[in-house]
Amino acid sequence: MVHKKPNLPTKICATCARPFAWRKKWARDWEAVRFCSDRCRANRSKGGG
């Protein structure tokens, strides 16, 4: 069974330029989140975004 999530805020990843949605673990610092994953954060200087 698939559950529809409510409309969550989204951002565009600074490295891969893909959209990513809010996660509970980012609740405290959502304004500062720029990357969709640890991989993108680690590769931020090599990426296309």
Helices and strands as residue ranges (DSSP letters): E 10-12, E 19-21, G 24-26, G 30-32, H 38-42
